[in-house]
Amino acid sequence: MSRKKREFQSSELLNSFARIYGFEDKLKAFEIRDFLEHYLSEDLYSEINTVNLKEKVLVLRIKSPLLKNDFRMRKSFFLKKFREVLKDESLINDLLIL
């Protein structure tokens, strides 16, 4: 199953709208979710329930205990990757794996 790339995220109009109405974090979470979809295998990606960004903390809800442990052990690596994806160091201060 192949998903369409979310092209709307690059739209300046949408980014302005998101900034005004306060759902900019949701768009950033979609970008990270898209990255994870391409980075992880289909089986591993299916273990991720939710990806949310709230108050500069990225929250990942993961079903698999093994995948949770992997993310926790490589937390600094993933934080760096996510910051690269978002092209902004200041958007994520911490990563919380639940």
C-alpha positions in Angstrom: 0.0 0.0 0.0 1.5 3.3 -1.1 0.4 6.5 0.4 0.5 9.8 -1.4 3.1 12.3 -0.3 1.6 15.2 1.6 2.4 18.0 -0.8 0.3 20.5 1.0 2.9 20.9 3.7 5.2 23.0 1.6 2.5 25.5 0.8 3.2 28.9 2.2 -0.5 29.7 2.5 -1.1 26.6 4.6 1.9 27.4 6.8 0.6 30.9 7.4 -2.9 29.6 8.1 -1.4 27.0 10.6 0.6 29.7 12.4 -2.5 31.9 12.7 -4.8 29.2 14.0 -2.2 27.3 16.1 -1.9 24.0 14.5 1.6 24.4 13.1 2.8 21.6 15.5 0.4 19.2 13.8 1.8 19.9 10.4 5.3 19.3 11.8 4.1 16.0 13.3 2.9 14.9 9.9 6.3 15.6 8.4 7.9 13.4 11.1 5.3 10.7 10.5 6.1 10.8 6.7 9.8 10.5 7.5 9.2 7.5 9.8 7.0 5.8 7.1 10.0 6.0 4.7 12.7 5.3 7.2 11.1 2.2 8.9 10.0 -1.0 7.3 6.2 -1.4 6.8 6.0 -3.8 9.7 7.8 -1.5 12.1 5.9 1.6 10.9 2.6 -0.2 11.6 3.6 -0.4 15.3 3.5 3.4 15.6 0.2 4.6 16.9 0.5 8.3 17.1 3.1 11.1 16.5 2.4 14.4 18.2 4.3 17.6 18.8 3.3 19.6 21.9 5.2 22.3 23.5 8.5 21.3 21.7 8.2 17.7 23.0 7.7 15.0 20.3 5.5 12.2 21.6 5.6 8.8 19.9 3.1 6.1 21.0 4.4 2.8 20.0 2.7 -0.6 20.4 5.8 -2.9 20.2 7.9 -3.1 23.3 11.0 -3.9 21.2 10.5 -0.9 19.0 9.9 1.3 22.0 13.2 0.1 23.5 15.0 0.8 20.2 13.7 4.3 20.1 14.7 4.9 23.7 18.2 3.6 23.3 18.7 5.7 20.1 16.9 8.7 21.4 19.7 11.2 20.6 20.0 9.8 17.1 16.3 10.1 16.4 16.2 13.6 17.9 18.9 14.7 15.5 17.2 13.0 12.5 13.8 14.7 13.3 15.5 18.1 13.7 17.1 17.6 10.3 13.7 16.6 8.8 12.0 19.8 10.2 15.1 21.9 9.2 14.9 23.7 12.6 16.8 22.8 15.7 14.5 24.8 18.0 11.2 23.0 17.2 12.0 19.8 19.2 13.6 19.9 22.7 12.8 16.3 23.7 11.5 13.0 22.6 9.0 11.0 24.7 8.3 7.4 23.8 5.1 5.9 25.3 
